[in-house]
Amino acid sequence: MPEIHSFYIIFARMTEKILILDFGSQYTQLIARRVRELNTYCEIVPYNKMPELDSTIKGVILSGSPFSVKEENALKLDIEAVIGQVPVLGICYGAQLIADFYGGQVQRSEKREYGKASLSKIYQNGIFLKDVSSDSQVWMSHADTIVKLPEQFELLASTDSVEVAAYRAKDKSFGAPVYCIQFHPEVYHSLDGLTILRNFVYHIAGCSGDWTPAHFIEETVESLKKQIGGERVLMGLSGGVDSTVAAELLHKAIGDRLICFFVDNGLLRKNEFEEVLDSYKTMGLNVVGIDSRKEFYRELAGESDPERKRKIIGRVFIEVFEQEANKLDGIAFLGQGTIYPDVIESVSVHGPSVTIKSHHNVGGLPDKLNMKIVEPLRMLFKDEVRRVGRELQISESIIGRHPFPGPGLAVRILGDITPEKVNLLQEADTIFINGLKKFELYDKVWQAGAVLLPIQSVGVMGDERTYEQPVVLRSVNSTDGMTAEWSRLPHEFLAYVSNEIVNNVKGINRVVYDISTKPPATIEWE
């Protein structure tokens, strides 16, 4: 196994933080995002891999879970290793776990309590519910409910259907405060949810809220200097925000000892190779452009299976990267633009948090090149990466750039890959993206692109029938790609783009718009 660079561990130790124990809830990432919005660093760890509590951990949050505390295989935590050590907030399953452990009564609800509710009765505002409005709307999502509190705890709030909506440990019951809620403050439907989290993070856990992009950059650069020392780092760039921000942080730390490769695999957007290289020159990065289109097209010829296409692209990338890297001497580290969702999705929480996808970076490279990995953005969400990028004064054309899949247009060309199909899709995609910019819609959507279908559609152009390919337009709104809504683009815009594509791209005679959400669909088609 390659040696994982310890930068992120060192950084975490330098910062006060909130620890979030993940029991597999679909909302766990949202808890972290809300805490980060409070300028407070936090980490998500599986409930069964809790690190030893130290002075940097100011509080612990127990997440929800799809499990029931009454099931035989319920996810259990050594509660006494947490309660009394630091302030604790139990959310949904976490609240039920605490109640059950201390002798309260938790049982199955007669019906699943899911959706909006109101805190119709607030018995004690106190520090936890300070500034929470009367009848505050909250979001419920649980099948169990707490029907009796342990004697060490007292009720704080109820809804019309859930008596124990919020509770806390009585004074001096434990060595540190314990607060629990059966609703989800992290979702937008809980209108005072951020206020509740703020009260816990600032006033109960005592965090200072000084974790800002500038703070992150300063500590990251210093940590990178210490860890890399006088060694050289090699990094592959994609032209996207993650790899660019990671490279700029490394460049600030080690200067020209960072060498970057930008590989043209023949699956980039139109003119992207030249445009990206030009943008990197203005940043002062030492970037080597590698034209490998022929190698990728040759290896992909005739392959239609999506997974095999991805593996071919990954393999050829490694071969090209290795060939070019072997021309360099003294490279000790491989830089990667890994971000936090990649890390979280690659870790399973014993059942509920099933690993959704393998690590997004190309596997095999560190082993083949005998390098250690350095991942400066490993603990950041996508929007945090953008804020750091703006603090670094990276061009908005890169910071605001839509996410683009690692395999490029290969996952947007259904069926086999040919240079002709790539050219066809590049032209249609360019019209779509330029249209979004022309109509001032580009910055209002999270990701957009065109998809080429492997079928022929009948059409009429002039007095002749045509049998050409249809193209699908896909545009979604999201925060980090975990979930996504299809973008409600104006009909006049879609009509304009459809007309431009059909009239200007010979080989395409039909344009359709994808209105699927994630889940159940994915953002990309392959």
KAHUDA-V803424 format. One record per backbone hydrogen bond with DSSP energy under -0.5 kcal/mol. CO is the residue of the C=O (numbers start at 1). NH is the residue of the N-H. Records with the same first field share a line. If there is no record, write none. Layout:
CO->NH  NH
//
This chain:
2->4
3->373
6->10
7->11
8->12
9->13
10->14
11->14  15
12->15
16->41
17->58  59
18->20  43
19->21  61
20->22  45
21->23  63
22->47
25->28
27->31
28->32
29->33
30->34
31->35
32->36
33->37
34->38
35->38  40
36->39
39->211
41->18
43->20  45
45->22
46->49
47->50
54->57
56->17  58
58->87
59->19
60->89
61->21  63
62->91
63->94
64->23  25
68->71
71->74
74->76
77->79
78->81
79->82  83
82->85  86
87->60
88->179
89->62  91
90->92  181
91->94
92->96
93->97
94->98
95->99
96->100
97->101
98->102
99->104
100->103
104->106
105->147  148
107->145
112->114
113->142
115->140
117->138
118->120
119->135
121->123  158
125->129
129->132
131->133
133->136
136->119
137->191  192
138->117  140
139->184
140->115
142->113
143->109
145->107  147
146->164
148->105
150->153
152->170
154->168
156->123  124
157->165  166
158->121
161->163
162->159
163->165
165->182  183
166->156  157
167->180
168->154
170->173
177->88
178->169
179->90
180->167
181->92
182->141
183->185
184->187
187->190
189->191
190->193
192->196
193->197
194->198
195->199
196->200
197->201
198->202  203
199->203  204
200->204  205
201->207
210->212
212->216
213->217
214->218
215->219
216->220
217->221
218->222
219->223
220->224
221->225
222->226
223->227
224->228
225->229
228->231
232->332  333
233->259
234->335
235->261
237->263
240->244
241->245
242->246
243->247
244->248
245->249
246->250
247->251
248->252
249->253
250->254
251->255
254->257
255->258
257->233  259
259->235
260->288
261->237
262->290
263->265
264->292
267->409
269->272
271->275
272->276
273->277
274->278
275->279
276->280
277->281
278->282
279->283
280->283  284  285
281->284
285->287
286->260
287->289
288->262
289->291
290->264  292
292->296
293->297
294->298
295->299
296->300
297->301
300->303  417
302->304
304->415
305->309
306->310
307->311
308->312
309->313
310->314
311->315
312->316
313->317
314->318
315->319
316->320
317->321
318->322
319->323
320->324
321->325
322->326
324->327
325->328
330->232  332
332->372
333->234  335
334->374
335->236
339->342  343
340->344
341->345
342->346
343->346
344->347
345->356  357
349->352
350->352
352->354
353->349
362->365
364->368
365->369
366->370  371
367->370
372->334
373->5
374->336
375->378
377->340  380
380->340
381->385
382->386
383->387
384->388
385->389
386->390
387->391
388->392
389->394
390->393
395->398  399
396->400
398->401
405->408
407->410
408->411
409->412  413
410->413
411->525  526
412->414  452
418->422
419->423
420->424
421->425
422->426
423->427
424->428
425->429
426->430
427->431
428->432
429->433
430->434
431->435
432->436
433->437
434->438
435->439
436->441  442
437->440
441->444  445
442->445
446->403
447->476
449->474
451->453  472
452->414
453->455
455->470
457->468
459->466
461->464
464->461
466->459
468->457
469->509  510
470->453
471->512
472->451
473->514
474->449
475->487
476->446  447
477->485
484->518
485->477
487->489
490->494
491->495
492->496
493->497
494->498
495->499
496->500
497->501
498->502
499->503
500->504
501->505
504->506
505->508
507->469
510->471
512->473
513->515
517->521
518->484
//
